[in-house]
Structure formats: C-alpha cells, structure tokens
Amino acid sequence: MNLLRNAPLTSALGAAIAACSLAAAAQAPAQLTPQQRYERQIAYCNSGKLPDPQRNACVRDAGLLLDQSVGGPPRNTQSTSEDGRATIIGPSGLPVPDSGSSAITSPDGRSTIVVPAYQEPPKQ
C-alpha cells in the first residue's frame, strides 16, 4: 500500500530529473572550449567585415583571450635538431624541424644552399 502512495511522487521526481537532463543537454553545445571560442573569433575577424586595423586588433584580442583562458602563452622549450647541430627554442609542443635534409653544398664547396620546403633539392 505504501508503494502506491509513493508512486505519483516517484513519477513526478522522474519527470523532473528528465526535464533537468534535457535542459542540460540543450545547454551543452553552448559551452565552448577556449580553442573553439578562439576559432570562432578568428573566423569573424577574417570574414572581411572589418578594415585592416580593426581586423588586426580583433586577431590580437582573440589570441590574448585564448592565452588568458588557458593560463598564459605556451612556454618556450629547448630541443636539439635530429642531427645535433642546432638548438631550437620555441613554444612547447612545437615539432622539431627536419635537420638539413634540404641543404646542399654548392659545386665549388664555398656555400651551403637551403632549398625551400616546397622544392626538391637538385641532384648532385
């Protein structure tokens, strides 16, 4: 008999929980990550609606807001190139660049030529 008396309360409680779940699910897409907010702001800045000075300020502000929301700009780290000839200092997470694979020595041996990344070095 107690079960029957509590049944309306239980179904009302279940309905309230379901309504809260639906409301929370509807609000979830509105919660953007800092990176998503940054990307949206950059898309707006680059939409062509702003003259250059305002566009540049918009991009700077988007970067500053991203840095503030993630605790500041990335820290610089030190790494060594694959061949060990260079020390690279850059933001953490930056991949180490290829080590001189596109550098060739001139035919007379007096200079080193670095070929742009989009070109293949000439055969020696």
N, C-alpha and C positions, 0 to 999 in steps of 0.2 A: 504494500500500500504506500510506503514511503517513496518507492521508486516512481509511482505515478504522480505524486505531488511534486517531485523534483524534475520531472520530465520537461515541463514548459520552461523552467529556469535553465536547464541544460541546453535545450534547443535555442533559447534566446542568447545564452552565452556563446554557443557555437556560431550563431549568426553574427554576433558582434565580432568574434575573432576573425571570421571570414571577411567581414567588411573592412576590418583593420588591415588584413593581409592584402586585399585588393587595393586599398588606398596606398599602402606602402609600395606595392608593385607598380602602381601608376606613377609614383614619385621617383622611383629608382632611376629611370632614364634621365631625369632632370639633374641628378647628381653626377657631374662630370669630373674626371680626374684633372689634375693640373695640366697634364700634357694635352688632353682633349680641349680644355679651355684655351690653351696657348695656340693650338692648331686652328681653332675657330677664329680667334682674334687675328692670327696671321692671314687666314683666308679673307677676312673682312678688310684688313689692311691692303691686301693685294688685289682687291676686287675692282680697282680702277675708279672708285668713287672719291678718292682723296687726292689732292695735289701732292707733289713730291715731298715738301717739307712736313706736311701732316702725316703722310704715309710713313716716312722715316721715323717720326716720333711715335706713331702707332706701333711700329715693329719694335722699337726700343722699349716701349711700355709693356708690350706683350712679353718680351724677354725678362724684364725686371720682375713682372708679376710671377712668372714661372719660377725664377730664381728664389723669390721670397717664399713661394708656396712649398718649395722642396728644400728649403734650408740654405739657400745661397748657391752661387755658381759652382760648377764642378771644380774640385781641387786639381791642381796640376800634379802630374806624376812623372817620374823619370823612368825611361826604359832605354834599352840598348837595341840597336838595329840587329838584324839577323846575322850580318857578317861581323858585328862587333866593332865596326869602325866609327859609329856615330852614337851620340847620346841624344835621345829625343825627349823633349819636355813638352807635355801637352795635357789637355783635360783627361781625367781618369776615364777609362772605358774606350779611349781612342785606340784604334788598331795600329799596330806597328807597321809602318810603310815597308814596301819591298825594299831590299837593300841593293841598290845599284844595278839591278838587272837591266836597266835601260841605258846605263852609262857605257860608252865605248871610248877607246883611246884613238886619237887622230892618227892617220897613217905615218906622220913624222914623229909621233910619240911625245909631242910637246904639250898636248892638251887633252882634257877629258871632255867628251861631248855627252850631254844628257839629252836623250831623245824624249819628246813629250809622250805622255802615257798613251795617247790615242794612236801613236805611230809605232811601227815595229822597227827596231834598230837595223841598220844596214848590215849585210853580211860582210865579214872581214876576210 
